[in-house]
Amino acid sequence: MPDALLVERAQGGDARAYELLVIKYQRRVERLISRMVRDVDLVPDITQETFIRAWRALPQYRGEAQFYTWLYRIAINTAKKMLLGLKRDRLLTETARQADDGDDDETSRHEKELTTDSTPETELAAREIAQAVQIALAALSEDLRQAVTLREIEGLSYEEIAQAMNCPIGTVRSRIFRAREAISTRIKPLLSHQTGKRW
């Protein structure tokens, strides 16, 4: 069922329609939040609070942005508020990355794709590169990490990211460019040892 119809029904008081939206987007919201917070125990709480706030704000949703873009913005703001309240570090931990590695979907697939001539050496190199990317992501400022995560992992357009982050599209482009540069700098040494390989 299209989001627009589910939202319309939920706005009319249909709790089941909203429950379907929660089911549809819960894992994506959890992945987004897990890349923002250090304490993985907070992820379910922030996710739940996100959907509670979204339910309360649903009467104000006018459909100017896609529902999941609107929801992601709420998730980002909820995570920021909860982290500030708890004074927790926002960096991603190894535990959160390992928990996320168990997902077998489009957002984790890129880490598992290997060349057809896969060997223990190429698998090790691929893992090292994936780990370097995760470390580089964790080292980014919050704004840069959010922008590149929404673009490269969640697949949002620049326009959707601008709506989700409440900033001009030029700022989004700049943040993504700087994030990619920082990640590239981190993984270039690893790639230079793998000439002739396709990653």
C-alpha positions in Angstrom: 0.0 0.0 0.0 1.5 3.4 -0.9 2.8 5.6 1.9 0.4 8.4 1.0 -2.6 6.2 1.5 -1.3 4.8 4.8 -0.5 8.3 6.0 -3.9 9.6 5.1 -5.6 6.7 7.0 -3.3 7.2 10.0 -4.1 10.9 10.0 -7.7 9.8 10.2 -7.0 7.8 13.3 -6.3 4.4 11.8 -3.6 3.0 14.2 -3.2 -0.1 12.0 -2.2 2.0 9.0 0.5 3.8 11.2 1.6 0.4 12.4 2.2 -0.7 8.8 4.4 2.5 8.3 6.3 1.6 11.4 6.9 -2.0 10.2 8.0 -0.7 6.8 10.6 1.8 8.1 11.7 0.6 11.5 14.8 -1.2 10.4 15.9 1.7 8.2 15.4 4.2 11.0 17.3 1.8 13.4 20.2 1.7 10.9 20.3 5.4 10.6 20.3 5.9 14.3 22.9 3.2 14.9 25.3 5.3 12.7 24.8 8.3 14.9 25.1 7.0 18.4 27.8 5.2 20.4 25.7 3.3 22.8 23.8 0.6 20.9 21.5 0.1 23.8 20.0 3.5 23.0 19.1 2.6 19.4 15.7 0.9 20.2 14.8 3.7 22.6 15.6 6.4 20.1 13.8 4.5 17.4 10.7 4.1 19.5 10.7 7.8 20.5 11.1 8.7 16.8 7.9 6.8 15.9 6.0 8.3 18.9 7.0 11.8 17.9 6.1 11.1 14.3 2.7 9.8 15.4 2.1 13.0 17.5 3.3 15.2 14.6 1.3 13.3 11.9 -1.6 15.8 11.8 1.0 18.5 10.8 2.4 16.4 7.9 1.3 17.9 4.6 3.1 15.7 2.2 5.5 18.3 1.0 8.3 15.8 1.4 8.1 12.0 1.1 7.0 10.3 4.3 10.4 8.6 4.9 12.3 11.9 4.4 10.0 13.5 6.9 10.5 10.6 9.3 14.3 10.6 8.9 14.3 14.3 9.9 12.4 13.4 13.0 14.8 10.5 13.7 17.8 12.8 13.4 16.3 15.4 15.6 15.2 12.9 18.2 18.7 11.3 18.3 20.3 14.7 18.7 18.0 15.7 21.6 18.4 12.4 23.4 22.1 12.4 23.0 22.4 16.0 24.3 20.2 15.1 27.2 22.3 12.1 28.1 25.6 13.8 27.1 26.6 10.6 25.3 29.3 10.4 22.6 27.7 10.3 19.1 30.4 8.2 17.5 29.6 4.7 16.2 31.0 1.8 18.1 32.4 -1.5 16.7 29.4 -3.2 18.4 27.0 -1.2 16.4 28.8 -2.0 13.2 28.8 -5.7 14.0 25.1 -5.7 14.8 24.4 -3.9 11.5 26.6 -6.4 9.5 23.9 -9.1 10.1 21.4 -7.3 7.9 21.1 -9.0 4.5 19.6 -6.1 2.5 20.5 -3.4 0.1 22.3 -1.2 2.6 24.8 -3.9 3.7 25.2 -5.7 0.5 28.1 -3.6 -0.8 30.3 -4.8 2.0 29.7 -8.4 1.1 30.2 -8.2 -2.7 33.5 -9.7 -3.7 35.2 -10.2 -7.0 34.6 -13.5 -8.8 38.3 -14.5 -8.2 37.7 -14.3 -4.4 40.6 -15.6 -2.3 41.4 -15.4 1.4 43.7 -12.4 0.6 41.0 -10.5 -1.4 38.4 -11.2 1.3 40.8 -9.9 4.0 41.5 -6.8 1.9 37.8 -6.2 1.4 37.2 -6.5 5.1 40.1 -4.1 5.8 38.7 -1.6 3.3 35.1 -1.9 4.8 36.6 -1.3 8.3 38.6 1.7 7.1 35.4 3.2 5.6 33.5 2.6 8.9 36.4 4.2 10.9 36.5 7.2 8.5 32.7 7.6 8.9 32.9 7.5 12.6 35.7 10.2 12.5 33.5 12.6 10.5 31.7 15.5 12.1 28.0 14.7 12.8 26.7 16.8 9.9 29.1 15.3 7.4 28.4 11.7 8.6 24.6 12.3 8.4 24.8 13.7 4.9 26.9 11.0 3.4 25.0 8.2 5.3 21.7 9.5 3.9 23.2 9.7 0.4 25.4 6.6 0.1 23.7 4.2 2.5 20.1 5.2 2.6 20.0 6.3 -1.1 18.2 9.6 -0.6 18.5 12.3 -3.3 20.2 15.6 -2.6 16.8 17.3 -2.4 15.5 14.7 0.2 18.7 15.1 2.3 18.3 18.9 2.2 14.7 18.4 3.6 15.8 15.8 6.1 18.7 17.9 7.4 16.8 21.3 7.1 19.6 23.0 5.1 20.2 24.3 1.6 21.0 21.8 -1.2 24.4 23.5 -1.7 25.3 22.8 1.9 24.3 19.1 1.4 26.5 18.9 -1.7 29.4 20.5 0.1 29.1 18.1 3.1 28.9 15.0 1.0 31.9 16.2 -1.1 34.0 16.8 2.1 32.9 13.5 3.6 33.8 11.5 0.5 37.2 13.3 0.4 37.9 12.3 4.0 36.9 8.7 3.4 38.9 8.6 0.2 42.0 9.8 2.1 41.5 7.0 4.6 41.2 4.2 2.1 43.6 5.3 -0.6 46.6 3.6 1.1 44.7 0.3 1.2 43.6 0.5 -2.4 47.2 1.3 -3.6 48.2 -2.2 -2.5 45.4 -3.7 -4.6 46.3 -2.5 -8.1 44.6 -4.6 -10.7 41.8 -5.6 -8.4 38.2 -4.4 -8.7 36.4 -3.4 -5.5 
